[in-house]
Amino acid sequence: MIIDFRIQGTGEKFFAGGYAAMPPFMERYKSLYDFERLCNLPFENFLGEMEKNGVSMAVLHAEYAYGDIVQLNRTVGEYVRTYPERLLGFAGIDPVASKDPVADLDRYVNEWGMRGLNLQTCVQGWYPNDKRLYPLYSYCQEKRIPVSIHSSANFMTNRKIDYGHPLCLDEIACEFQDLPIVANHGGWPWVTEMVAVAWKHPSVYVELGGISPKYIAKPGSGWEPLLNYGNSVLQDQILFATDSLIPHERVLKEIDLLPLKDRVKEKFLCENAMRLLGISSR
């Protein structure tokens, strides 16, 4: 069994207006990733590709960057209801636009069955340890649902790169010790700091969505600390993900390039996600 801990939707229902409607601040992303494919690929086709490559389940995130956040959450919720054996949903919140972010999240959790929260605070130009986000963290801790937070470089030329610094997660984990926190994109280029935060806090998980395993395995890429500690003290805190940015066929072929022990690889691909999400084998 393989669980992709973070995918974003594909096709027109998720990318309203298509490729041409993506805002100027996404231009660098468009040059680095095949967003034209994501915009044009019907989500049902994406699910077919996922199944073809042996991915049993995925966590579909309402990963907000622009557009109608309410509609994005509704679309995620509708797909999760349509494919309950294959998808779990994480809500997205834009804390700048929302008058009451906690009430919005509570509605998504209760009306759409969302199982977690996705925050892309670099979009708002906030650090994830901004105190204005603490009510959301308190809610998630109370409900025992994970918070997935962008924790890496961003490629928005109008946003500072350190909005995703993983040391911000240390402060959050100290304040909310029972809150499961998922660091998106593995903390690169601050991988050593990411390892330190996760080693300190068992509640912090390191997710590697949107990064090619062949680059992670390449010497000098900066990933060496995570590979070393991921094979030992962090083996229960690493999560497989694609973010839909790299096709499953390619990613799963490249997984064998990672110098992970067989038992660690089982945890990475499935078991850690199952435990975090509170699901049993299907």
N, C-alpha and C positions, 0 to 999 in steps of 0.2 A: 504494500500500500504506500502511495506517495501523496503527500498533502502539500499543495502550493499555498504557503501562508499568506501571500498577497498577490492578487491580480486586480487590475483595473479593467473595467468594461471596454469592449470594442464595438465599433459600428456607430451608426447615426444616433441611436438612442442614448449613447453616452457622450458622443461628440457632436452636439447640436451645431448644425451649420457646416460640419465636416472640417477637413484639413485647412481650408482657406479661412475659417472663422477663428482659428487659434490666434490669441493675441500676440502682439510684438514681443513681449517678454519671454515667449516660448520659442523664439526663433533659434536660439542656440540648442535647445532640446531637439528641435526638428532636424538640425544638421547632425546631431549625434545619434539619434535613434530613429527608427522607421515609423514615425507617427502617421505617415500616410497610410501604411498598412493597417495600423490600429483603427484609424478613422473609417476605413473602407471595409474592414472585415466584420461581417455580421457576427454578433456575439454567439449565436447558435453554432456557427462554423468554428469559432474559437473553442467552444466546449467540445466539439467533435474532435478537434486537433488534440485537445487535452486528453480525452478518453483514448484516442488512438495511441498516445504515447505513455499510457499507463498511469496517468495522474487521476487518482480516484476522487479527490475532493480538493476544493480550493476555497480560500477566504476572499470573497469579493468585496473590495473596499470602495466606498463612496469617497474617492481620493480627490479632494477639492483643489482645483487650481484656478478655475474661472467658470463663469456661467451661473446657472440656477442650481444652487445647492439643495433646495427642497426637491426639485425634480430629480436630481442625481440620486438622492437617498430613496426616493420613491421607486426609481428604476431598479436600483439594487434590491430593494425589498420585494419587488414584483418577481424578479428573476430567482431570488432565493425561495420564494413560495412555489415557483414553477419547478425548480430543481432541488428539492429539500435534501435529497440524498447526496448531492454533489456540491452544493454551495452553502456557505455560511456568510452572513453579511456583517460588515463593520460600517457604522455610520460615519459620515463626514460632517464636521461643524466648521463654519466660518465665524470665529468669535468676534470679528469686526462687524459683520453685517447683522448678526443675530442680536435681538433685544434681550433674549434670555436663553443663552446657550444650554444651560442645564435643562430647562423645560423642553427645548427642542430635542436634546438627546434622549430625554425620558420618553418623549413621544415616539421617537424612532425605535427605541428599545421595546416599548409596549405595543405599538401599532404594527411594526414591521419585524419584530423579533430580532433586532440587531444584537450581535454578540460581542461587540467591541466598538472602540472609537478610533478613528484615524484623524490625526492632526498633522497638517503641513504648515507649521507656523512660519516657515520662511516666506510663504506666500503673503502672509499678513505683515511681514517685517517684524515679527516678534521672536524672542527667544522662548524655547519651550518651558523654561522655569519662570516665565512671567507670572506674577502673582494673580493676574486677572484670569489665568487658566486654572487656578487652584480649586475653584468650585467644581469644575468638570472632573478633576482628578479625585476629589472627595466623593463625588457621585459614583465614579467608576470603582473606587475602592470599596464603597459600601455595597455595590451590586456585584463585586468580584468579577468585573469584566476588564479585559486588557485594553491598554491604550497603546496604539501604534503611532510612533513619532518619527518624523524625518530627522535622521541623525547622520548626516554626511554632507558633502559638498552639494551646493545647488548650482544650476547653470543659468539662473536668472541674472542678467547683467545689471539689473536695478535693485538687487537685493544682496546684502552682505553674505559672504560665504560662511561666516562663523555662526549664523543662526542655527546651524545644525551640529554644533560642537557637542560631542557626547558627554562632556563634563557637566553640561546642564542637567543631564539625567541623574547624576549623582545627587544633586540637591533635591530633585523631585522624589527620588527613592528614599532619601533620608526623612523627608517630611511625610511620605505616604508609604510606609514600610510594607503594607499588605497589597499594594497596587501592582499588578503585573504590567510591566513596561516592555514594549518591543521596539528596539532601535532599528529603524529602516536603513538599509544599505550598508550596514556593518560599521558605520563610524568613519569610513575612509574620508580624508587622509589622516585622521587622528586615531589610527587603529590601536596603538599602544594604550592610549587613554580609554578607548572603548573597552579593551580587555580589562583594564584596571577597574572600571565601573562595574562591569558584569561580574568580575571575580569577587568584588566587595558585596554586591547585591544579588543574591540568588533570584530575586524577582525581576531582574533585567535580562531580557533575551536579545540575542543578536541575530538579525535577519538579513539575508544577503540578496534581496530582490534587485533585479535590474543590472546585475554584474556578471559578466561571463566567467565561468569557473576557470577557463584557460588563463585568464589574466590574473585571477586570484592565485593560481598555482605558479605563476611566472616569478622567478627570483628577482628581487629588486622592485617589485610592484608595491611593496609596503604592507602586504597582507601577512607576512611571516608570523607576527605575534599571534594573530587570530588562529592561524593554522596550527601553531605549536600548542597554544592553550586550549584550542577547540578540541584537540585530540585527548585532552586530559581534564583539567579542572572545569572547563566550560562545556564539556560534551553534552550536558543536559540543558544547555541554554542557547544552542544554535538552531536556526530554523531555515529550511529551504524555501525559497520564493523566487518568482520571476518578474513580478510587477508587470507582467504581460509584455515587457519590453524586448525580451529575447525568446524566440520560439522554444517550446518545450523539447522538441526533437533535438535541437542543438544543445540546450543546457544539459539534458540528461546524458548525451553522449560525452560531454565534457566533464561530468561529475567524477568520472574515474581518474581524471588528472589530479584531483585533490588528494593529497597524501593522508587520507582519513582511514583509521582502522575500520574494519567491516562493521563492528558493533556500533561505532560512532556514526558511521554512515546511515545505519538503520534509524538511529535517534534523530539525525539531521533531517532525513527525508520524511519522517512520519511521527515517530513516537513522542518527540518533544512537543510537537504541535497538538497531538491528541491530548496529552496531559494538560497543556495550557488551556485548550479549548473545552476540556471536560467531556470529551467524546470517547466512546468505546469503539472497538474494532468493528468494521462493517463488512 
